[in-house]
């Protein structure tokens, strides 16, 4: 069994997809469960944390707590999932968490890569690209919490750890799993960032790390490991594993909540609005009280037709976002709006909503926490890397089937919100944009 420690909620669902595509049964827990809680039958068990942007000591402690629970459940390999954009400042948490996990597992050389080609992220000669651009030349350099201003990952990671960091360059990866293993064996304790530009590269890395106690990366490398596991199971049983795509929720009231300010999420909001769906913007400058913001938003919801799925957002383009952050502070404005969106989610569930789409890692974490949902089963994808999470009787308040779609800010096509929620019937009323 593979145990995954993910540093945010949307990253946890992204990595779950990579394993599920190979036919592996995946369960997700939001936060580390109690020590006496046992997991249902599964092949991959994922603990979703909110450790990407928490203080370093808390990120380390939370990750070690997840490790203890996963190993008690029988995990034979631990996968530390971080974002395919590496999302880490010099004071970031990737290095410290890796150090703690490697020390606890007595792991010598740890291989890692953020490469996720299906999302346009690749690592070549140690530089992280988004499409054809180095990461530091993309909008990620302006991320409000984790701006990436350096695309050279050996340099970025070395600032966060005292362990040596080195590179397995692409020509070596092309020579296959055996060459990758040899390079890992020659290193002492430390980290090897491995180049990967396509699925073939990731599959070779996956085979190379099949017996490693600790591996790290984005969803791309998880897919390579999943392919190696599926091949092994097929060799042992004569057939590849498969999963059930049954949706226990069916046609139910839905809503979209987003705090992501990524360019793709802004496109998705625009598509939702252009289709005539009800759209509500939370204005932190108008009211600094999250409870009041939520009450006003829910009062607006109560005036809407029952059929269209409404969208609530605090997402803003860069110049408007800076104005809010200048007035309220970066952390303060983010916390206020996440609190408000969590309260709105609770109010929506009390009004009968059973299917929620959330955009943004921090937003998703706030919503899941506010609703008290502790986990679920990974279902099929609504978009690449964006799966439904559900299970019969999974909602703690209603004990009815409940579905969540937790979307990383940059994921999904522009029409994702429209496809993931019921089509509207009739004309929506009111739009306070």
Secondary structure, 3 states (H helix, E strand, C coil): CEEEEECCHHHHHHHHHHHHCCCCCEEEEECCCCCCCCCCCCCEEEEECCCCCCCHHHHHHHHHHHHHHHHHCCCCEEEEECCCCCCCCCCCCHHHHHHHHHHHHCCCEEEEECCEHHHCEEEECCEEEECCEEHHHCHHHHCCCCCCCCCEHHHHHHCCCCCEEEEECHHHHHCCHHHHHHHHHHCCCEEEEECECCHHHHHHHHHHCCCCCEEEECHHHHHHHHHHHHHHHHHHHCCCCCCCCCCCCCCCCEEEEECCCCHHHHHHHHHHHHCCCCEEECCCCCCCCHHHHHHHHHHHHCCCCCCCCEEEECCCCHHHHHHHHHHHCHHHHHHHHHHHHHHHHHHHHHCCCCEEEEECHHHHHHHHHHHCCCEEEEEEEEECCEEEEEECCCCCCCCCCEEEEEECCCCCCCCHHHHHCCCCCCCCCCCCC
